[in-house]
Every structure is written in structure tokens, then in C-alpha cells.
Amino acid sequence: MNYIRRLIHKYFHQKTLQYQLLVTYLLIVIIPFIAMGYVFYEVSISAMKKDALENYNSLMEAVSKNINAFLEGTSKEISIYTSIILDTDSYNLNLLRGDEYRSEFWLTENKHLFDTFNRDDFISIRAYDNYGKIVGFSTNTTNNKVYEYDSHQEETWQQIIKHNYQDELLFDIHPLETNGVYSFTASRAIMSPKDNVKIGYLSFDKELYAFTNNFKQIENRLGGELQIIKENGTLLYHSNYTLIGQLADQKLLDHLDRLSADTFIEENVDGEEIIMSYNKLTNENFTIVGSMPLDVLTKDINSLGKIAFYSVLVLVLLISILSYLLSSYLTNPLKALMRQMSRVEKGNFKPEIDIPKTNIELTQLGNRFQTMVKTIDDLVSIQYQTEIHKKDAELKALIMQINPHFFYNTLEVISGIADEEGIYKISDITESLSRLLRYNLSHDSELVTIQQEIDHIKHYFFILKSRFEDELSIDMEVDKEAESYLIMKMIIQPLIENSVKHGIEMKIGKGQIRLKVKKLGDRIYMEVADNGVGFDENKLTYFRQFTIDADKRFSLTTSSNHLGLKNVYSRLSLLYEEQLSFVIESEKDMGTTIKIEFPASTTDRRSNQNGI
């Protein structure tokens, strides 16, 4: 904590206010922003790495299924060939039993087999007796290539399949001849159907692409690599063909001993992150291992990092500019005030005090300084100041003499001009506005007939319709019998204004206001309803509490968003007291209905209540 205090004192003490504000704002805004950007970037990278691991793991599972399907298909093909050879009338079976091989019989006997398996992915099909002597042979007729089968790997493979006495599929990947291309070779023993004893074996040779097509989606990607490791740890296959047949990496083998399947990220010797995924296929006794540089799967991370970096850089620049402008905005009034003080110190008691009103404190400070300068100037030249105040008072008196008739006359001029120009809508609106003003500003009486109040409301409704046009419909239902009774002036208009402002204007769609005035017995019933958004439940509860708490009525009528509504209630309650019924029914998004009842009277009730 002491270190922080010393740091603040070192970089903030006796510095300009603008500097302090600028640095403070930058520290408060930029540091959290950079921290949030860093966290967002790290979280994004983590999420993308996780997604890459999941995707790559799914890809490896698909590759495992493809390889399994390929091996099962190869096994079925060899089984079909074996079943034909084991036909007791077959020339192939006689050869396996020791008959002399004659090529013309072999070709005749096996033509349908060659037609069946003579596809582009087949290189050759070979049949051997128990002594390793070839008794049947066929190659792909599309290229008619004859192989020597003399590579070191092929000779080793021949020894393995020659001594295989189990009815199981063996397979290997190696060149068929010295310096030849790699091929996929599968072999199975031919078992006698009588005594289940081996009488020979078959070897299917396929193009390597027939096998590698099962995982080309890995190898086709930059840096993608696939290994297939046998149970003894040697490589059945490796994307780098030169490693085929060699012992796999010991570190990888140690990892395989612990888990049968896993996907993880590790760094190679160059520090590059590599995704490793392996799946041990127990049926075939080998493990498929795939690897790929992480940046191949998450190549968008680098672009995301650049975007994040430049975004932060631009935002920091913008924040710095805004911070400077804000600090200038806050300190310029102080600088202006200091310049004025310098002028006063030099004896100029009438400086041009023009301090920007950027905040309340500086405004008050400027006003106080201005008052102080004026007071000093009054002491120096009191007579001059007296004349100034006198003229100012005369000007204010002239302004106060402006008569409201000026507004009426102006509106009549506008109406007349509109009539002359044929713009009758403006004329009608102006005429209605003029009548509204006359009605509102007249002080003849606080009580008017319901007919007068309704006539006034019609002008108000006309102006509302001119504003909202077809978006507002207005229905009025006034009982003729009620028109001659008295009502307090300006009661209905505030209720209509409340419906428009807090109900109709906030509604989406067409609004509707309905006004009803009826005489029910010896009482007047008034209803104002709308289909607006309805009262907020808290505000409605607050208003109902207002009607109950009489001591707060007058203080609250000047501090509410529903000023007109409370004003209407307060005025009516003063006149009718307990005889007033004032009910608000409101449902959210459905509308509001205000129902008012009070005694029907044709005389001023206050004359019978000692002026109350």
C-alpha cells in the first residue's frame, strides 16, 4: 500500500489537473479493457484448441472405422476366393494337393475370379501350396505388369505367411520388388474343409492408395501424419514410407502402454504444438496414431490474435483521444477562470467572464467569482451599478406587460393566412389551439358546465387526431342530461393527456381512447379508458397510497411522473371530499380505465360550505 502511495505521489503530485484526469481515466478504462481483451483472447484460444482436439478425435475415430471396414472388405474378398478354390472339383484344389501346374488350365479355371477381382486397386493375386510354391497367379490386366517379388521385405513376408497355420488374416505394407513402390498385401491360409488342415495360402496385393484413401483427409493437410503401429512396436505404416517396418518412437510407445485411446497436445523438438491422437484396435492388434500441427487446425487463432491486437490498439487510441477531450472539457473552465483572475489582479474589475458551464461545481465557482467581482466593482462605482440595475428592472417590467391577447391575435393571424392560402387544416388546428388557450388562461370561474368542458375537449381531441391521424381513434359518449351540471375546469384534459403520454404513445399499433359522461341518479359518472400499455404495478400502488394519505397529497403532486392525474384527484377531493369516487383499473399491455363519480350539482358547492 505504501508503495502505491509513493507511486501516486511521484506521478500525480503537483501535476496539472488535466494531466491527473487524463492519466486517471486512462488507467481506469484502458487497464481493465486490456485485461478483458487478454482474457477473452486466452479463453477463445482455449475454446478453439478444445474444439480442434474434439474435431481431430472425431476424425481419427472415422479413420479407424474406415480402416476396419477396409480390412473387413479385404477379408471377405479373400474368403470368397478361398471358398472357390476349396471346391472339390476345382483345378486349384488339385494343384494344392500336388498336381502339376499347367497355365492353360489355370487361366480357364480362374477367369471368372480374375473378372471379379480385376479392379484398378488390385496388383496381383497369388496362390501358394504348403511348400511356398506358387500354384496360381494373376495380375491386373490394365497394365499387365509382372513383378519380381524379390524385395527383402517381400521375402520376409513370404516366410511369415508360409508359416502361418491359423485361419486368420495377415497384412503388411512393403515393396513387392527391390526399389519398387509400396503396396498393401493381405494373406490368409487355405484350410482343408475335411480336416481343417492348412493346404496352402493366398496373397492379395493391392495398390497402396486403396489403403491410404481411408485416411487421406489427415495426410492431405499440411503437416498431417499417420502411423499404424503393430503389437510388437514396429510400424506397419508411416506417412514417411522410409520408416515403415522400423520401431516406433519409444516415447510414443510408452504412452500407448498406459492408455488404449487418447487425444492430447504436445510440443515437438522445435517447440511446435502438435495434436496427437491414437486409437488401439484390439481386433487387429495394432494402434492408429495421427498427428497434425495445432496451427493447421487453429489457423484462425493467429488472425484472431491480430484482430484483437489491432482492435485494442485502435480502441486505446480512441480512448486516449476521448480522455484528452474529456479532461480538456473539464479543465478548460478552470483555465478560463484563472485567466479572469489574472485580469482582476491587474485591476480590471470588469473582465469578460465567460466560463463554460461543464459541471455544477465549476458553474457555481464561476458564479461566485462573478458575484465577487461585481461586488468589488460595486464598491468602486456604485452609482454605475445602480443605473445598470435600474435599466434592467425597467426592461423586466416591460416584458411583464405583454398581454396574453398577443398570443390570441397571433394565432388568429396564422388562421387567417391559412384560410387565404387554402390550407384549411392549419386554420382549423390554429383555431382549436386558440380556443384551448383562451379556455385554459381564462380566470372567470373554476367551475364550468360539463358541456363547456366537453366543447373544450373536442378541440383537444381534434389536435390529437391531427397528430396521430389513423393511429388513434376517439369515442365520446356524453349523456345530454349531464351537460348542464357543473364540473371543475380542466378535469378531463389531464386524464386524456395521461392516457396519451403513458399509454398510447408507448403502445405498438393503433390506439383508442373512450370518454363516457353519464348522470346516474343524483351523481355524475365519468369514465376515461384507453387500450395502451397499462399502469406499472408499482406506480399504481403508489398512486393508491397517495389517495389514502391525505397529508401527502399536495407535496406529492409536484414530484410525480403522473402530475396531471394527482392534480385532478387533489382538486376533486378538495371539492367533493368523501363524496368523491376515484378508481383506476389497469392491466399490463391491455389498457387503463379511470372511473370517477361525484355529486351532480348546478350550483357552486363551495358557497354552501363557507367558501371551501
ZATI-457574 format. One line per 8 residues: number of its first residue (from 1); their letters; for each residue x, y, z of C-alpha. Coordinates in pm, 1 decimal, always signed. Each point is the difference from the previous one (the first is absolute). Example, Ala and Ser with C-alpha at 12.3 -4.5 7.8 and 13.67 -1.06 7.14 Angstrom:
BEGIN
1) AS) +1230.0 -450.0 +780.0  +137.0 +344.0 -66.0
END
This chain:
BEGIN
1) MNYIRRLI) +0.0 +0.0 +0.0  +284.0 +239.2 +85.3  +158.5 -77.7 -334.0  -320.3 +97.3 -177.0  -18.1 +325.2 +197.9  +359.0 +84.5 -94.1  -73.5 -83.1 -363.7  -307.3 +224.4 -2.5
9) HKYFHQKT) +191.8 +280.3 +171.2  +282.4 -30.7 -250.3  -211.1 +17.6 -313.5  -299.5 +204.4 +120.3  +127.0 +247.7 +258.2  +22.5 +358.8 -121.3  -118.3 -88.8 -348.4  -264.7 +181.9 -198.8
17) LQYQLLVT) -359.9 -101.8 +54.3  -31.8 -89.6 -369.3  +299.3 -234.7 +28.7  -141.5 -162.1 +313.8  -342.4 -47.9 -158.7  +148.9 -134.9 -323.0  +225.9 -254.8 +170.9  -272.0 -104.8 +245.4
25) YLLIVIIP) -253.8 -55.1 -273.2  +246.3 -194.5 -212.0  +96.0 -222.0 +292.2  -360.0 -63.0 +99.2  -120.0 -76.6 -353.8  +294.6 -138.7 -197.1  +148.6 -240.9 +255.4  -328.8 -188.9 +60.4
33) FIAMGYVF) -71.9 +12.0 -371.2  +338.3 -150.8 -87.9  -43.2 -258.2 +275.7  -344.2 -94.7 -130.4  +136.2 -17.4 -354.8  +281.8 -226.8 +114.0  -239.4 -224.9 +191.9  -233.4 -12.8 -299.0
41) YEVSISAM) +289.2 -88.0 -229.4  +125.3 -274.9 +232.4  -349.4 -141.4 +47.1  -54.3 +5.0 -376.4  +329.6 -178.9 -61.5  -83.9 -257.8 +266.4  -345.2 -56.4 -151.2  +141.9 -31.1 -351.5
49) KKDALENY) +267.3 -245.6 +119.0  -265.2 -205.1 +175.1  -214.1 +5.5 -312.0  +301.4 -98.5 -210.3  +71.7 -293.8 +231.9  -360.6 -115.8 -17.6  -11.0 +34.0 -378.4  +328.5 -180.1 -46.5
57) NSLMEAVS) -107.7 -274.6 +238.4  -321.8 -42.4 -201.4  +206.8 -8.3 -317.4  +222.6 -274.4 +139.9  -302.3 -201.8 +106.8  -131.4 +23.4 -355.0  +339.2 -106.5 -135.3  +0.4 -300.8 +234.7
65) KNINAFLE) -343.3 -100.9 -124.8  +112.5 +40.0 -362.4  +306.3 -218.6 +54.5  -209.1 -263.2 +178.0  -246.4 +1.4 -288.7  +285.1 -28.9 -251.3  +154.2 -296.1 +180.3  -338.3 -171.1 +36.1
73) GTSKEISI) -61.6 +50.5 -371.5  +340.3 -147.0 -85.8  -68.3 -294.9 +229.1  -331.2 -67.3 -174.6  +165.5 +16.7 -341.8  +262.6 -258.6 +103.3  -273.6 -216.6 +153.3  -189.8 +0.4 -329.4
81) YTSIILDT) +313.3 -99.3 -191.5  +81.9 -269.3 +255.8  -348.9 -150.6 -16.7  +28.9 -39.0 -377.5  +342.9 -157.7 +26.3  -130.4 -251.1 +254.7  -255.6 -126.5 -247.3  +82.5 -373.5 -17.7
89) DSYNLNLL) -26.9 +1.0 -380.0  +224.7 +299.6 -27.9  +323.6 -12.6 -190.4  +140.1 +237.8 +265.2  -59.3 -256.2 +273.5  +177.4 -273.7 -199.2  +298.7 +229.9 -41.1  +15.3 +52.6 +373.1
97) RGDEYRSE) -5.1 -380.0 +42.3  +304.2 -39.7 -224.7  -119.3 -11.7 -363.8  +225.7 +149.2 -260.9  -74.2 +364.1 -75.3  -113.9 +68.0 -358.1  -61.9 +363.4 -85.5  -277.0 -68.4 -257.7
105) FWLTENKH) -210.3 -181.3 +258.2  +68.8 +269.8 +262.6  -113.4 +276.6 -231.8  -314.4 -189.3 -98.5  -86.8 -96.4 +356.5  +56.9 +347.1 +152.0  -124.6 +233.0 -272.0  -318.9 +85.4 +187.4
113) LFDTFNRD) +205.6 +74.5 +312.3  +225.5 +239.5 -188.5  -307.4 +169.5 -145.9  -133.3 +40.7 +354.5  +314.6 +139.8 +158.3  +157.9 +168.5 -299.8  -41.2 +357.5 +128.0  +237.2 +295.4 -18.1
121) DFISIRAY) +93.6 -38.4 +366.2  +117.0 -365.0 -45.5  +361.3 -70.4 -97.4  +2.6 -380.8 +9.5  -153.2 -310.0 +155.7  +229.3 -289.3 +94.3  -74.3 -350.4 +118.6  +271.6 -216.1 +168.7
129) DNYGKIVG) +14.8 -357.3 +117.6  +133.3 -93.7 +342.8  +356.0 -4.5 -127.5  -8.9 +360.3 -121.0  -32.8 -104.9 -361.8  -221.9 +229.2 -203.1  -289.8 -193.4 -151.6  -211.8 +288.7 -127.3
137) FSTNTTNN) +68.7 +353.9 -107.3  -177.4 +291.4 -160.4  +84.9 +367.9 -53.2  -201.9 +309.3 -83.0  -76.9 -13.1 -372.7  -11.2 +379.6 -26.9  +381.2 +21.3 +10.8  +106.5 -369.8 -28.2
145) KVYEYDSH) +299.7 +78.1 +217.8  +188.4 -304.2 +131.7  +173.5 +42.1 +336.0  +319.1 -174.2 +111.8  -110.8 -29.9 +364.9  +365.6 +13.9 +96.4  +19.9 +282.3 +250.6  +145.9 -74.8 +340.9
153) QEETWQQI) -329.6 +90.0 +167.0  -195.2 -227.7 -237.8  +230.7 -294.8 +75.2  -48.7 +55.7 +373.4  -375.7 +22.5 -54.4  +3.4 -328.2 -193.4  +155.8 -176.4 +295.1  -259.2 +143.8 +236.8
161) IKHNYQDE) -303.2 -104.2 -203.0  +154.6 -337.0 -89.7  +16.9 -90.3 +367.4  -342.1 +134.2 +87.2  -215.4 -303.0 +82.6  -296.5 +191.2 +142.8  -310.8 +102.1 -190.9  +58.3 +371.4 +54.8
169) LLFDIHPL) +65.4 +299.0 -221.3  +356.0 +132.3 -7.5  +94.8 +320.4 -172.8  +306.9 +210.3 -59.9  +123.8 +302.5 -194.2  +325.6 -35.4 -195.2  +143.5 +19.7 -354.9  -57.7 -315.8 -205.6
177) ETNGVYSF) +334.7 +33.0 -169.8  +330.4 +169.9 +57.5  -27.5 +379.5 -32.8  -366.7 -47.8 -80.1  -298.4 +196.1 +123.6  -172.8 -94.8 +322.9  -315.6 -209.9 -13.8  -253.9 -138.3 +244.8
185) TASRAIMS) +18.1 -380.7 +24.4  -244.3 -227.8 +182.5  +28.9 -376.3 +50.2  -209.1 -283.8 +142.3  +64.4 -371.3 +34.6  -208.8 -240.4 -208.9  -140.5 -258.5 +237.6  -122.2 -342.1 -118.4
193) PKDNVKIG) -377.3 -27.5 +57.6  +35.9 -365.2 +99.6  +254.8 +9.3 +276.4  +56.1 +378.0 +43.1  +368.0 -36.7 -86.3  +191.2 +261.4 -193.3  +50.1 -99.5 -362.8  +128.7 +331.6 -134.0
201) YLSFDKEL) -41.7 +375.9 +28.0  -110.8 +301.3 -203.4  +156.3 +341.6 -41.2  -195.3 +304.2 -122.2  +213.4 +292.8 -115.4  -172.0 +341.5 -22.6  +110.4 +345.6 -98.5  +98.9 +196.6 +312.4
209) YAFTNNFK) -248.6 +279.3 -75.8  -283.0 -251.5 +51.4  +109.5 -7.5 +363.6  +111.9 +361.9 +48.1  -327.7 +134.8 -142.7  -149.3 -88.1 +335.3  +194.1 +278.4 +171.9  +90.4 +240.2 -280.5
217) QIENRLGG) -192.9 +276.6 +179.6  +284.6 -3.2 +253.5  +298.9 -34.4 -230.9  -135.2 +252.6 -248.9  +24.6 +273.4 +260.5  +326.5 +186.0 +37.0  +212.1 -178.9 +260.5  -253.0 -280.9 +49.4
225) ELQIIKEN) +154.1 -335.7 +80.7  -138.9 -347.2 +71.2  +167.0 -306.1 +150.8  -127.1 -352.1 +46.1  +194.5 -183.4 +268.2  -1.8 -375.5 +32.3  -26.1 -181.0 +329.8  +378.1 -54.1 +3.6
233) GTLLYHSN) +60.6 +374.8 -33.3  +108.2 +3.6 -366.0  -161.1 +227.2 -253.3  -243.0 -170.7 -233.5  -48.1 +334.7 -169.5  +143.1 +349.2 +24.1  -69.0 +304.1 -217.2  +377.4 +8.2 -43.7
241) YTLIGQLA) +38.4 -331.6 -188.8  +365.5 -30.5 +94.2  -102.2 -65.6 +362.1  -231.7 -290.3 -84.0  +118.0 -315.8 +174.8  +214.6 +189.0 +253.2  -62.9 +25.3 +371.9  -235.1 +281.7 +100.4
249) DQKLLDHL) +111.8 +288.4 +221.6  +59.7 -133.4 +352.3  -167.6 +298.6 +165.2  -311.0 -68.5 -200.8  +10.0 -370.7 +81.3  +23.7 +80.3 +372.2  -308.5 +215.5 -33.6  -187.6 -275.7 -181.5
257) DRLSADTF) +73.8 -244.8 +280.5  -191.8 +215.8 +247.9  -318.8 +76.7 -194.9  -184.0 -172.1 -283.0  -126.8 +329.1 -148.4  +83.2 +364.7 +56.4  +18.6 +340.3 -167.9  +243.3 +257.5 +133.6
265) IEENVDGE) +227.7 +289.4 -94.3  +377.9 -13.8 +35.8  +296.7 +201.5 -119.9  +253.7 -142.4 -241.0  +371.4 +70.0 +11.4  -54.5 +326.5 -189.7  -248.9 +124.2 +259.6  -293.0 -44.0 -238.4
273) EIIMSYNK) -328.2 -118.2 +152.4  -117.8 -328.5 -150.5  -336.2 -171.3 +44.1  +50.7 -370.2 +62.3  -289.1 -245.8 -12.5  +6.9 -377.3 +11.7  -248.0 -280.5 +11.2  +94.1 -360.3 +74.0
281) LTNENFTI) -197.9 -249.0 -207.2  -3.9 -314.4 +210.7  -146.5 -222.4 -274.8  +294.5 +66.3 -228.8  +272.0 +38.2 +268.4  +131.4 +330.1 -124.5  -31.9 +367.4 +90.2  -80.2 +287.7 -234.1
289) VGSMPLDV) +185.8 +319.8 +90.0  -76.5 +330.4 -169.7  +186.0 +326.9 +47.2  -38.7 +347.7 -141.4  +141.1 +343.7 +84.5  -249.6 +183.1 +220.1  +23.1 +316.4 -209.0  -136.0 -188.5 -302.2
297) LTKDINSL) -326.4 -62.1 +186.2  +2.2 +332.6 +181.6  +134.2 +221.7 -276.9  -266.0 +257.2 +84.9  +160.5 +57.3 +343.0  +283.5 +206.4 -147.5  -240.7 +215.1 -196.1  -217.3 +29.2 +311.5
305) GKIAFYSV) +302.4 +111.4 +198.8  +87.5 +263.8 -259.2  -357.6 +121.6 -12.6  -12.0 +16.1 +380.1  +334.6 +182.1 +15.0  -89.3 +261.6 -259.5  -348.4 +37.8 +145.5  +146.5 +67.9 +341.9
313) LVLVLLIS) +254.3 +235.7 -154.0  -269.1 +199.0 -182.8  -223.8 +7.4 +306.0  +288.1 +111.4 +222.1  +70.8 +279.3 -247.1  -365.8 +101.2 -5.8  -22.8 -16.1 +379.1  +314.2 +210.5 +27.8
321) ILSYLLSS) -146.2 +261.5 -232.5  -331.9 -3.7 +184.8  +183.2 +20.0 +332.6  +191.7 +301.0 -119.8  -314.8 +168.4 -126.7  -182.5 -77.8 +323.9  +282.2 +128.4 +217.5  +16.0 +313.2 -214.7
329) YLTNPLKA) -376.1 +39.2 +31.4  +26.1 -16.6 +378.0  +310.8 +216.8 +46.1  -55.9 +270.0 -264.7  -251.7 +183.3 +223.4  +259.8 +5.6 +279.8  +259.7 +138.6 -240.9  -248.0 +262.3 -114.7
337) LMRQMSRV) -75.1 +90.1 +362.3  +371.0 +28.6 +74.7  +41.2 +241.6 -293.7  -284.4 +213.5 +134.4  +159.8 +2.2 +344.4  +326.4 +121.6 -153.4  -186.6 +292.5 -158.7  -165.4 +88.0 +331.5
345) EKGNFKPE) +338.4 -10.0 +174.3  +115.8 +265.1 -248.8  -289.5 +227.7 +89.7  -251.1 -90.5 -266.9  -319.4 -39.4 +200.5  -213.4 -48.2 -308.0  +146.8 -307.3 -165.0  -191.3 -192.0 -265.5
353) IDIPKTNI) -100.4 -290.7 +217.9  -105.3 -274.4 -239.3  +67.2 -329.4 +177.8  -143.2 -311.6 -172.6  -265.5 -165.7 +217.6  +145.3 -350.8 -14.8  -110.3 -106.6 +347.0  -184.6 +132.5 +301.2
361) ELTQLGNR) +307.7 +56.8 +217.3  +187.4 +204.5 -259.5  -315.7 +188.9 -86.5  -50.0 +88.0 +366.5  +365.6 +95.5 +32.3  -26.1 +223.2 -305.2  -318.7 +155.0 +130.9  +158.1 +65.3 +338.2
369) FQTMVKTI) +300.0 +158.7 -165.4  -224.4 +205.3 -218.9  -199.6 +112.4 +303.9  +320.8 +89.9 +180.8  +127.2 +205.9 -292.9  -332.0 +176.4 -27.8  -1.2 +74.0 +370.9  +348.0 +150.8 -23.7
377) DDLVSIQY) -105.4 +197.2 -303.9  -306.4 +124.4 +191.4  +227.8 +136.7 +271.7  +204.9 +183.4 -261.8  -287.1 +137.1 -207.3  -330.5 -50.9 +186.8  -184.3 +264.1 -197.7  +79.8 -168.6 -328.4
385) QTEIHKKD) -122.0 -331.4 +129.5  -316.6 +162.3 +129.4  -81.8 +132.3 -347.5  +59.8 -342.3 -147.4  -243.6 -161.1 +244.5  -252.5 +273.3 -61.2  +1.3 -56.3 -376.2  -17.4 -373.4 +51.8
393) AELKALIM) -306.6 +42.8 +221.7  -166.4 +219.8 -260.6  +60.4 -262.6 -269.9  -150.2 -273.2 +215.4  -303.1 +217.5 +72.2  -56.2 +47.4 -373.1  +22.0 -373.2 -57.9  -256.8 -67.4 +274.9
401) QINPHFFY) -244.1 +235.6 -172.5  -40.4 -231.4 -296.7  -371.2 -96.2 -9.5  -121.5 -353.7 -81.5  -211.9 +163.8 -270.3  +322.6 +23.5 -201.0  -1.8 -381.3 -35.3  -369.0 -8.1 -90.4
409) NTLEVISG) +47.0 +267.7 -264.6  +304.4 -182.2 -140.8  -194.4 -325.2 -27.7  -287.1 +182.2 -173.4  +248.4 +147.6 -249.0  +140.2 -350.8 -70.3  -353.5 -134.1 -42.4  -90.8 +282.1 -236.7
417) IADEEGIY) +311.3 -51.5 -213.2  -72.0 -374.7 -17.0  -357.6 +70.3 -118.2  +124.9 +236.9 -267.7  +254.8 -257.7 -118.4  -260.4 -276.5 +1.7  +181.0 -199.7 +270.6  -311.9 -64.2 +200.5
425) KISDITES) +147.6 -269.7 +219.5  +252.7 +247.1 +143.7  -280.5 +249.9 +42.4  -212.6 -252.6 +189.9  +289.3 -109.9 +221.8  +90.5 +362.5 +75.2  -360.9 +80.1 +81.8  -18.5 -298.8 +238.2
433) LSRLLRYN) +329.0 +98.4 +164.0  -124.1 +356.3 +45.4  -317.0 -122.5 +167.9  +203.6 -231.0 +223.8  +218.9 +291.7 +111.4  -296.7 +226.1 +67.4  -167.3 -272.9 +203.5  +315.4 -83.8 +196.9
441) LSHDSELV) +103.0 +361.7 +69.3  -340.3 +136.4 +84.1  -54.2 +64.3 +371.8  -374.3 +59.5 -3.6  -88.0 -303.4 +212.8  +146.8 -328.6 +120.0  -331.7 -174.3 -64.2  -143.1 -47.0 -348.0
449) TIQQEIDH) -282.7 -205.3 -143.9  +72.6 -345.5 -130.7  -106.0 +132.3 -342.2  +276.1 +267.2 +13.2  +256.8 -258.4 +109.5  -107.8 -236.6 -281.8  +19.9 +281.4 -258.8  +352.0 +70.2 +122.6
457) IKHYFFIL) +91.1 -370.0 -21.8  -127.6 -17.3 -358.9  +261.1 +260.2 -100.6  +265.8 -198.4 +185.8  -113.0 -322.0 -170.3  +13.9 +175.8 -338.5  +365.2 +93.1 +58.0  +77.0 -357.2 +115.5
465) KSRFEDEL) -160.0 -143.9 -315.1  +203.9 +240.7 -211.7  +311.3 -134.1 +167.0  -70.8 -374.7 +4.3  -238.8 -15.8 -300.0  -116.6 -362.1 -53.7  +221.4 -131.9 +281.1  -249.5 +131.5 +257.5
473) SIDMEVDK) -375.6 -44.0 +23.1  -210.1 +202.9 +244.3  -349.0 -87.2 +119.1  -215.8 +238.7 +204.4  -326.0 -92.6 +168.0  -149.3 +297.1 +191.0  -340.5 -13.4 +161.9  -204.4 +309.9 -102.0
481) EAESYLIM) -155.1 +4.3 +343.6  +344.5 +47.2 +157.1  +114.9 +296.5 -215.2  -158.9 +271.4 +219.5  +167.2 -113.2 +324.1  +314.8 +160.3 +134.9  +347.5 -147.1 +2.2  +337.1 +137.1 +98.3
489) KMIIQPLI) +180.0 +159.5 -292.3  +288.7 -192.8 -166.3  -92.8 -341.9 +145.4  -43.5 -209.5 -315.3  +296.2 +131.7 -203.6  +269.8 -114.9 +251.1  -159.9 -347.0 +2.9  +13.5 -14.5 -381.3
497) ENSVKHGI) +360.1 +126.6 +4.8  +90.1 -275.6 +248.3  -154.0 -265.0 -229.6  +192.9 +132.0 -301.7  +337.2 +52.2 +166.6  +16.9 -309.3 +222.8  -218.0 -237.0 -199.9  -49.5 +70.6 -371.8
505) EMKIGKGQ) +344.3 +143.4 -85.1  +174.0 -307.0 +147.6  -228.5 -245.4 -179.3  +81.8 -178.1 -326.4  -301.3 +14.7 -228.1  -319.3 +203.1 -18.0  -107.4 +183.2 +314.3  -352.2 +58.1 +125.1
513) IRLKVKKL) -139.6 +244.3 +257.8  -357.7 -19.9 +124.0  -171.4 +277.6 +201.9  -334.3 -56.3 +174.0  -198.1 +254.9 +205.3  -335.0 -103.7 +147.4  -245.5 +108.9 +268.8  -74.8 -289.5 +233.5
521) GDRIYMEV) -269.5 +105.6 +244.8  +132.7 +298.5 +192.6  +362.1 -60.8 -104.5  +214.9 +62.6 -304.8  +192.8 -301.1 -132.7  +310.2 +64.6 -213.1  +219.3 -264.3 -164.7  +322.9 +40.8 -200.1
529) ADNGVGFD) +133.5 -326.7 -149.2  +290.4 -83.6 -233.2  +154.4 -312.7 -150.4  +357.3 +106.6 +79.7  +276.6 -184.3 +183.8  -165.9 +35.9 +340.1  +130.9 +119.3 +334.2  +318.9 -129.3 +151.6
537) ENKLTYFR) -108.8 -198.3 +308.0  +232.6 +194.1 +230.9  -122.6 +337.9 -125.9  -362.9 -106.6 +33.5  +61.0 -112.1 +360.3  +181.0 +328.2 +65.3  -293.1 +203.8 -135.7  -253.0 -191.7 +207.8
545) QFTIDADK) +210.9 +67.0 +308.5  -1.8 +365.3 -99.1  -381.9 +8.1 -0.6  -0.4 -150.3 +350.3  +266.1 +219.4 +159.1  -166.2 +341.6 -0.9  +294.6 +167.8 +174.2  +227.0 -66.5 -301.3
553) RFSLTTSS) -235.2 +98.1 -280.2  +125.2 +345.6 -67.0  +370.8 -68.5 +42.1  -16.5 -300.7 -233.3  -192.4 +171.4 -277.1  +312.6 +191.4 -90.9  +238.3 -297.1 -5.7  -157.0 -269.3 -212.1
561) NHLGLKNV) +13.4 -124.6 -355.6  -383.6 -2.0 +7.4  -28.2 +364.7 +109.5  -331.8 +63.4 -181.4  -168.0 -306.8 +145.9  +87.1 +91.2 +358.5  -91.6 +362.5 -62.1  -346.5 -103.6 -122.6
569) YSRLSLLY) -55.3 -222.3 +301.5  +118.1 +267.3 +243.8  -228.7 +269.1 -145.4  -304.0 -228.8 -12.2  +60.0 -128.9 +353.3  +17.8 +356.9 +131.0  -340.7 +74.3 -152.0  -188.2 -323.8 +57.8
577) EEQLSFVI) +197.7 -152.1 +291.1  -151.6 -336.3 +105.1  -263.5 +14.6 -274.2  +267.1 -50.0 -267.2  +60.2 -343.0 -153.8  +325.5 -25.3 -194.6  +89.5 -350.0 -126.6  +279.7 -112.4 -235.2
585) ESEKDMGT) -21.3 -342.1 -166.0  +305.1 -96.8 -200.0  +138.4 -318.6 -157.7  +350.5 -13.2 -143.9  +4.2 +15.3 -383.4  -382.8 +7.7 -3.8  -85.7 +356.6 +103.7  -120.0 +225.3 +279.0
593) TIKIEFPA) -346.3 +116.2 +106.8  -51.4 +295.5 +238.5  -347.6 +18.7 +158.3  -109.4 +315.2 +185.2  -324.8 +67.1 +180.0  -106.8 +318.1 +181.2  -327.7 +170.3 +100.1  -199.9 +161.3 -281.3
601) STTDRRSN) -43.8 +371.7 +68.4  -97.4 +314.6 -193.7  +127.6 +239.9 +269.6  +340.0 +63.4 +154.5  +24.2 -236.7 +295.5  +257.4 +223.9 +162.9  -260.1 +273.5 +56.4  -177.2 -249.0 +227.0
609) QNGI) +324.5 -101.6 +173.5  +117.4 +340.1 +122.1  +230.4 +46.4 -296.6  +162.1 -340.1 +10.4
END
